[in-house]
Amino acid sequence: MNVSPKTEKMIQELNFDPNAKLICCAIPLGSIFWTDEIPYENFLARGEDKEEILKVFAIRISYWNNEKISFEDSALWEKAKSKFPRWPIFRRLELTPCERKIHEDTQNETEHIFDFLISNADTVNLTENNGVTSFTAVFDLEKEDNKDKEQKKLKWW
C-alpha cells in the first residue's frame, strides 16, 4: 500500500475506540464506517491518498458482502494490514445485525442516488482508477426540461 508519509503518519496515529460513532456515507463510500477509522471528517473525500484509502474500505465492504476478493485486492488488504496493524478498520470485519441493516440500507440509498443522477444528468462520466470508480454528473439548469425536474419530490431528498 503506497501512501504519502503524511497519510502514513495519520493512519498510524489512529486508535480503536469501541465508542466511535458509526457514520453512513453515501458518497464517496456507499456504506458505513466509524469515526476512529479516519483521521478527519472529509478524509475519504479530500485526503491526499483518498483512492488508495477508499480501496481498502471497498475491500472491507466486499468482505462484509461475502463477495469474492480478487488476488490483487487480497494482496492490497494484507499489505495494508501489515503496514497499519492498529488501524481500526481491521477491527471491524464482522457486522452486528443492526450494523448490517444500516450498511445495506446505506448501499440501497446510494444506488437510488446514483440511479437518479445518472438518469437525469445531461452528461455523466465514469472513470475507474485502481478499483475506485469516480463520477461526474452535469445538469444544464438552463434547459427547459430541467425546470420540470426541479419540481419533482424525491423519496431520498
C-alpha positions, 0 to 999 in steps of 0.5 A, a space after each residue: 500500500 503506497 501512501 504519502 508519509 503524511 497519510 502514513 503518519 495519520 493512519 498510524 496515529 489512529 486508535 480503536 475506540 469501541 465508542 466511535 460513532 458509526 457514520 453512513 456515507 453515501 458518497 464517496 463510500 456507499 456504506 458505513 464506517 466509524 469515526 476512529 477509522 479516519 483521521 478527519 471528517 472529509 478524509 475519504 473525500 479530500 485526503 491526499 491518498 483518498 483512492 488508495 484509502 477508499 480501496 481498502 474500505 471497498 475491500 472491507 465492504 466486499 468482505 462484509 458482502 461475502 463477495 469474492 476478493 480478487 488476488 490483487 485486492 487480497 494482496 492490497 488488504 494484507 499489505 495494508 494490514 501489515 503496514 497499519 496493524 492498529 488501524 481500526 478498520 481491521 477491527 471491524 470485519 464482522 457486522 452486528 445485525 443492526 450494523 448490517 441493516 444500516 450498511 445495506 440500507 446505506 448501499 440501497 440509498 446510494 444506488 437510488 442516488 446514483 440511479 437518479 443522477 445518472 438518469 437525469 444528468 445531461 452528461 455523466 462520466 465514469 472513470 475507474 482508477 485502481 478499483 475506485 470508480 469516480 463520477 461526474 454528473 452535469 445538469 444544464 439548469 438552463 434547459 427547459 426540461 430541467 425546470 420540470 425536474 426541479 419540481 419533482 419530490 424525491 423519496 431520498 431528498 
